C-alpha cells in the first residue's frame, strides 16, 4: 500500500476567512467551530473582511489600502487558507469575491500563488453552498491555489445545527469537519514540508 501523506512534524498556520460581514453569520460560527475541532498540528487565525474596500485599479495604483496589505501579508506568511462561504443567488458573496480579487494581485506573484486552501460553507438552504464553492475553485485555477477536494463540507439547514450561542452542536457535522481538517493538514504538509514524499 502506498502512503501519500507525510508525518506532520510541526504546527501549520492557517488564515481563516468568512465570506460574510454579519456578526451572527453561520459561516463565522462555522469558522469558530473549525478552530475548536482543528487537530493539534493546525492553528487557525480568523481575519475579518470589514476593512477590505471594493477593488479598484485606480486605488491600487495610488497605493494598496492598509487592510489589504495586512491581509495579503497574513495569507502569504500562512501555510494555508480556510474559507467559509455563504451562497448568495447561486454564487460567491460579493465581499468574498472582492477579497479574492485583491489577494490575486499582482498576477502570478500573489499571496495566493501556490497556497493550499480548503473550502466549507453553511446555509439555511438545501445545497450547502455547493455552487459558491465551485465558483471559488474556478477562481483558484487562475491564482494557482490548491484546494482540498474531499471531503466536502456543505452544511445545509444551518439554522438547525447551531444553538442560540452560535455553537455548532450537530455531531455528524462536527465529525465531518474534524475529518476535513485532518485532510487539510495532510494536504498542507505535502506542499509545505521539504521532506514530504511518497513512500512505499
Secondary structure, 3 states (H helix, E strand, C coil): CCECCCCCCCCEEEEEEECCCCCCCHHHHHHHHHHHHCCCCEEEEEECCCCCCCCCHHHHHHCCCHHHHHHHHHHHHCCEEEEECCCECCECCHHHHHHHHHHCCCCCCCCCCCCEEEEEEECCCCCCCHHHHHHHHHHHHHHCCEECCCCCEEECCHHHCECCCCCECCHHHHHHHHHHHHHHHHHHHHHHCCCCCCEC
